Amino acid sequence: MELQTLTFIVVSMTFMVYIGIAIWARAGSTSEFYVAGGGVNPVANGMATAADWMSAASFISMAGLIAFMGYGGSIFLMGWTGGYVLLALLLAPYLRKYGKFTVPEFIGDRFYSKTARVVAVLCLIIASVTYVIGQMKGVGVAFSRFLEVDYNTGLMAGMGIVFVYAVMGGMKGITYTQIAQYCILIVAYTIPAIFISLNLTGNPIPQLGLGSMMTGTETYLLDKLDQTVTELGFAEYTTNSRLSHLNMFVYTLSLMIGTAGLPHVIIRFFTVPKVKDARTSAGYALLFIALLYTTAPAVSAMARMNFMNTMEPAPGEYLAYEDRPSWFKKWETTGLLGFEDKNGDGLIQYTSNAETNEMVKVDRDIMVLANPEIAQLPNWVIALVAAGGLAAALSTAAGLLLAIASAISHDLLKGVFKPDISEANELMASRLAMAGAIAVAGYLGFNPPDFAAGTVALAFGLAASSIFPALMMGIFSTRINKEGAIAGMLAGITVTLLYVFQHTGIMFVAETAFLGDLPPNWFFGIEPNAFGAVGAVVNFGVAYLVASMTKAPPEDVQELVESIRVPIGAGKAVDH
């Protein structure tokens, strides 16, 4: 069966599963719409959280970035997984014990201020909208290639699918849909990796294949890759830092605390029955995420090796453009791969020199999706990868859109402007807000940035600089008052946004930072996508400074803070 037909069948079957689950799990109350009724099993919630987490950036874009950045790309692996440790230890159980629907609701109650709640909503929307752009890019990339439609048509189809299962089912529908999406995406990611690892190293376990010798040689895979890329003038794969070690540290920290501060992830821990289940869910989520994240380095290195071997079949010999393989031609039609014959010899000269490099467009987001085709794997494997990429993008997009919709309907409408709204009307408002969020996300998706993971990294920086510090201080400090929290959130996100847009256009900055010289006016050489950690420091500093100069929180609020951290059933020590 030809690839396009098989892909249509596989993807259509997965979409039918998603829609069927949405109809079965239709939300009938605000509790089911926001937190799935609070009765989700910890294992199931861990799997849904993993799908919610492993977005297009993880499935499609992360391996592509690591493929071209090498060692420097480890910031994504360490940051995005390390954040779950912070989340499990410092936030999830305490927020679940508090028992509210949303992050802004907790911030509004803890800091006894509707203004604080509104500021939290503002920060949430800015971070979530930035994040969802990357998901829409992933949907468009996957559809445009594998269903052989144009980018805009693919994006519209993805929006329609999300609309059905997110608007109808809310968190209840999204949770069970994400469980199915996790199963699809993890199978779709690992099966090609096993095939390619076998082809290159003879080892069926990709994690071990990464450190193995190449088949029929005495050369290790990574040594061969280092040799190949350096011969063409690129930086060595295994030792190339992301600009500097300081930048890598700050970038990793920004991703970690951004992970722990993302509302669409945090809200998942409100869906389990008990406080203990929240911590258990985080542990299962980390396990399920690790299945993909430990495979990603192998996928990255092997994709880069296959790509480089295609461009240079033998040392000193370049691929003739007229002999380019079918996968090359198909990706050219999407506009994500481009060749320009600068010297007129008909050969594809791929080098690090911008003046002589004839591969003028190599979108990093294509690497995971193109890798099975480059390796000439069976069509059913390629179709499965398409379904997995779409599952990853759609699952996270749904979680983000729910976070945005709940912030608008529950935190702004019910929490601030119309507290007496009925549950039926609030549920209707939630669905309308979700539909509006999908429309806005789609509009932004029609004009996407260059690659998904970088945009997502920026979203993490915005969450790190605004929401994470407010949650940490709200749980662990009785001294931080509403004035401090509001000032801290505004200062953190403002500093981060100003730094980013001072070096605008967001992803262009990241591209030029990797390919060109370090801009002289960067703060200690820290790139904009990593600046969220600095914004968090500003947030903490401003909050404590303002709080020290203003009135302490009321006594009942201080008692609330203490009670959040005390295990249920614990008593005070008494003297005898």
N, C-alpha and C positions, 0 to 999 in steps of 0.2 A: 504494500500500500504506500502511495506517495506521501511525502512528509506533510504537506499542507493538509491533506484530507485527514491523516492520522492525528495531527495536532488539533484540528477542529473537533474531532470526536472526543479526544482526551480532555480538552479544555471545556467543552460543552458539558461533558459528564460531571466534571467538578463543579461547574456553575449550577447544574441542576441539584447537586447535593447541598450547596449553600442555600439556594432558594427554598428547598424542601425543609431544611432545618429552620429557616426563618419562619416559615408558615407554622411548623410544629411548635416553635418556642416563642410565639407571638406574646409580647409583653401586655399584661392586662392591668398593671398598676405602676405607679411611679417607682416603687421599690424594685419591681422586676425590670423596669426600663433603665434605672440608674445602676443598680447593684445586683441584678439577677435574683432578687428576693433574698440575698444573703445566705443561700443554702448550697453553694457549689462545693463539691468535694475538693479537698486540697490538691490531690493528684491531678484531677481534671483542671483545676484552676492553674496549677503549675504549667500544664501543657498549653492552656489558653494564653497564659501570660507569656510563655516562650514565643508563641505565634504572634501575639500582640507586639512583642519586642523585636523579633527577627523580621525586620521590614525589608523593603526593596534594597535599602542600604546594606543590610547584612547579606541577603541572598544574592543580589545582583552586583552591587557596587563595591562592597568591602574587599572581596577577593581581587577585583580589578585594580583597586587602589594599591593593595599589597603587591600585586603582580608588577606594578611599575615603580613602587616606592621601596620594595624589599623590606629590609630591617626596619626602616622608618615607619612602615605601615603597621608595625606591632602596636602602635598607640591605640588603634581601634580595638584590637583583640583584648588588650589589658584594660583599657578604659571602660569598654562596654560590658565586660564580664565583672570587673572589680566593683562596678557600681551596684551590682546585685548583692554583694557582701555588705556594703553600707546600708542598702535598703533593708536587708533581712535583719541586721543587727540594730540599726538606729532608728528606723522609721516605721516599717510595716506593722509590727505588733502593737505599737503605741497608737498609731492612727486607727487601726482596727478596733482597739479597745475603746477609743473615743466614739466610734460608731456612727459617724456622719456619712453623707452620700459623696461629698466632693472635697477636694483640697481647699478651695476658697471658703467653703463653709467652716472647715476647721480653723482656718486663719481668722475669719471673721469672729467666731466665738472665742477663740483663745485670746485674741487681741481686742475683744469687746468693742468692735468698731465695724460699722457698715462700710466706712471708707476703706479700711484695710481689706475687707472682702472684695470691694470693687477693684482695688489696685491688684489684688491677687488674680482676679478674673482677667484684667488687662494683660498681666504678665503671662498668664496661661494661654490666652488667645494668641499673643505674639509668638510665643515659643511653638505652640501646636500648629499654627498656620504655616510657620517656617518649616516645620517638620513634614507636614503633609504635602508640601511641594515636591519633596524628594520621592514620596510614594507615587504621586501622579506621574513623575518622570519615569519611574520604574514600570508602571502600567503601560505607558505609551511605548517605551522601548520594547517590552516583551510582545505586545500586540503587533507593533509595526513590523517586526521581523517574522514572527512565527505564524501569525494569521495573515500576513502579507496584505495588510491594510495600511492606510496612512496613519501617522501618529495621532491626529485629532480624532479619527474614527475609533481607534483603539481606546483612547482616553474616554470618549463618550460611552463606550460599551462598559468599561470598568466602573464609571460613575453610576451607570444604571444598575449594575449588580450590587454595588455597595448600598445604593438607595433602597433596594428591596429588603435586604436582610438587616440593615442597620436601622432604618426608619421603622420597619414593622416590629422587629424583635427587641430593639434596644440592647442593653447589656446582656439580657437573657439570650437573645438570638445570637448576638455577637460571640458570647462565650462558647456556645456549642458549635458555632460555625468555625471559630478559631481552633477548636480541638481537631476538627476535620482538616483544616488548613495546615496545622502543624504536621499531621501525619503525611500529607501530600508533599509539603515543602522539604521535610527532612529526608524522605525517600528520594525525592527528585534531586536533592543535593548530593547524597552519598553514593547512589548507584553510578552516576557518571564518574565520580571520583575513584571508585573501585576499579572500573574499567580502565581509566587512564593510568592509574597507578600500576595496574598489571601490565599495560602496554609498555610503559617507560622503565619500570624497575622489576617487574615480575612479582611484586608484593601486593596482595589484595587489600591490605590495610593502608589507606592513604597516609595516616599519621606516621607509620613506619616507613612507607615508601619515600617520604620526603627526605629521610636520612639514609636511604639505601643507594647502592650502586646501580647505574643504568644497565639495562639488559645487554649482555654480550660485551661489556666493557669492564675495566677496572677503575672507572671514574665515578665518583659519587655525583648524584643528581645536582646538588647545590654547587659543587665545584665546577661542573660542566656549565651550569647556568651563569656563574660568575665569569667564566672564561668567555662565553658567548657574548654577554652584554658588554664586557669591557673591550672586546675586539672591535665593537661598533661604536665605541666612545662613550657608552653609558656608564654610570656609576656602578660599582660592584654591588651585587644584589644583597649579599649577606651582611654587609657592614655599613651600608649607606644610611646615615642618620637623617631624620626629618629636620633639616636646617641646623639644629643644634641640640645638644642633650638637654639644655634648659627648656627649649621649646617643646621637646618631646615629653619632658616631665610635666610641664604646665598643661600641655594638650591632653595627656593621659588623665591628669587630675580633673580637668574640666569635663571630660567625658564621664568620669566616674561619678562626680557629684551631680552632673547633669542627669545621669541615669537615675540616681536616687531622688531627683526632684521633678521628674516628668509626670505630670498629672495622669496621663492615660495609662501609665504603668502603676502608679500608686493606687488608683481607683480600683484596680483588680483585687487588691487585698481587702476591700470592703465587701467582697462577694462571698467570703467564706463564713461559716457559722460561728467560729470561736477565734479568740485571740491567738491561741496556740497554732491554729490552722494557718494563720497569716504567715508565721515564720516557716512552717512546714511547706507552704506553697512556694515561698521564695527559694527554699532549698531544692524543691522539685524543678522549679523554673530554671535555676542555674544548671541543674543536671541536663535538662532537655536542651538548653541553649548550648551547653558544652559539646553536645554531639555534632553540632554544625561548626562551632567556633574552633574546635580542635582539628576539624577537617579543612577549614578555610586556608591555612598556610600551605598545605599540600596542593590544594586546587590552584592557588595563586601561582606558586612556583612552576607547576606543571603546565598551566595555561601560558605563562610567559615563555617557557621552553618550547612548547609547540608552536607558538606564534613566531618566535625568533627563527626556529628551524624552517618555517614556511617561507619567511622573508629571505633567509640565506640557507638554501638547501645544503651547501657545502662551503667550507671556508673560502672566502674571497669570491664566491659566486652568488649573484643576485637573481631573484625570481623574475622571469620575463612577464611583463604585464599581460600579454596576450595568453600566457599560460596560467594565469591566476586561477585558483580553484573555485568551485561553484559557491562555497560559503563566502568567499571574498566578494564575488559579484552580488550575492544577495544582500550582504550588509552594506555594500555601496549604495544600493537602491534606497536604503533607509536614511542616507546622509550621515551616518555615524562612523563611516570609514571612507577615507578619501585619498586619492593618489593624484599627483601632479608630476608629469615627466619634465623635470626642469632642464635636463641636459639632452633630451631628445634621443636617448639610446634605447628606449623601450624597456629598460630594466627598472625594477623597483628597488631603489637604493634607500634603505632605512638606516639612518644614523642619528647620532645625537646633535649633529651640526644643523642648526635651523636653515642655513643657506643651502646645504646640499641634500637635506632630508626630503625625500619625495613622498613619504607617508604623511601628508599634511593634516590628516584627521584620523586619529585613533581614539575613539571615545572609550574610556576605561570601563564604562558600564556594559560593554558588549562582551567582555572577556569570559564571564561565567556562562553566558548564553551561547557564545560562539565556540567555546572549548570542545564540547562534544562533536560539533561539526568538523572542527579542525582535526580532531583525533579520529574522524571517520567512524564514529560509533553508530549503532543501529538507529533507524528513524524513531522507533518507539522510545528510546532513551532521550532523544532530542525533544520529542513531544512532551515527555514527562518533565523535562527541565522547564519548558515553557509554562506548563501548569503550575510547577513549583514557584517560579518567579512571580506569576500572577497571584498565587495564594499568599506569598510573602507581602507583596505590595498591598493587596486588598485587606488583609487581616489587620495590619497596622493602621491603614487609612481609616478603617471602621472604628478602631479604638480611639484614634485622635479626634475623629468627627464627633464621637459620643462625648468626649471630654469637653469639646468646644460647645456642643449643644447643651449639655448639662450646666455649664458655666453660665450660659445665656438664660436658659429657662429657669433653673433652680436657684442659682446664686444671684442673678440680677433681677429677674422678674419676681420670683417668689420671695427671695431673701431681702430685696431692697425696695422695689417699686410697687409690688402688689402682694403683700404678705397673706391676704385673705383669699387668694385664688384657690378654687376647688381643685381636688386631685385630678379630676377628669380634664379640666381646662389646663392644668399644668402639664399633663401627659400630652395633650394636643399641642401645647406650646413647645414641648420638647421635640416632638416630631417635626413641627414646622421649623424649629431652629436647626434640627439635623438636616432637613432638606436645604435650608439656606446655606449651611456650612458646606454641604456637598457642592452646591452651585459655585460658591466662592472658591473652593479648592479646585474645582474643575477649571474655572477661569484662570487661576494661577498656573495650573498644569499646562495650559496651552502655550505658556511662555516660560518654559522651565529653564533652570540653570544648566551648566554644562554636565555635571554629574551628581548623582543622588547623595552619595555618602558625605560629601563636603557640606551640602546644604543641611543635612541632618546634624552634622557636627556643630554647625552654627546654632541650630535649635537647642542642642544640649548646652551650649554655652549660655544661651539666654535663660534656660531653666536653672542652670547652675548659679547664675549671678542674681537671680530674683527669688525663686520659689524654695530652693534647697535651704538657704540660710534662714529664711522665715520659719520653715518647719523645724529645723534643728533648734533654733532659739525658742520656738514655741513649746517644744517638748522638754528641753533640758535647762532652760533658764527662767527662773521666776521673776527676774528683774526687768526683762525686756517688756516694755509697755507698747501701747498702740502707736504712740508717736515714733518710737524707735523702729518698730517694724515697718511702718509706712515709709519713713524716710530711708531705711535700709533698702527696701525693695525698689523704690524709685531710683535711688542712687546707683544700685548695682546694675539694673537693666539699662539705665541711661548711659552710664559709662561704657558698658559693653556695646550698645548700639552705636554710640558716637565713634568708638574706636573702629568698629566694623565699617561704617559708612564713610569714615574719614579716608579709608583705603579702599573705597568702593571699586568695583562691583562685586562684592561678596565672593563668588566663586572664581572670578577672574583673578582676584588677589591670590587665592590658593593655587591656581594654575601657574601664575607667573612666579610665585614663591618657589615652586618645585622646579620649574624649568629655567629660571633666571637668577639674577643676583638678589641678595637680601635688601629690601628697601631700607634706607638709612634712618628713616623716622619711625620705625617700629619700636615699641617699648621693650627694651632688652632683647630685641630680636624675636619677640613673641608674635606669631601670626594671628590675624583676627579670629579665625575659627577656634583658637585656643584661649582666647582672652576671657572666657567665662569664668575661669578660676580666679583671675585677677578681679573681675567684677564681684565675685563672691566675697573676696577679702574686703573690698570696698563696702559691700552690703553689711557684713559683720561689724566692721569698724564704725560706720555711720550709725548703725542701730545702737551699739553700745554707748557711743558718744552722746547721742540724742537722749537715750534712756537715762543716762547718768545726770542729765541736766533737767529732766522733767520728773513728774510725779510717778511714783511706783504704781504698778497695777493694783487693782482692788484686792482685798484679802481673799475673796471667794475665787478669783482668777488664779491667785498664787496656790491656793489649795487644789484647784483643778489641775494645775501643772504637776503638782506632787502626786496626785491620785492617778494620773495617767501612767506613771512609771511604777506604781505599786502593784504587784501581782494580785489578782482577784483572790480573796480569802486570806490574805496576809493580815496579821494583826500587829499592833504595837507592843513592844517589850514593856513589861511592868516590873516594878520593884516589889519584892516580898520582904 
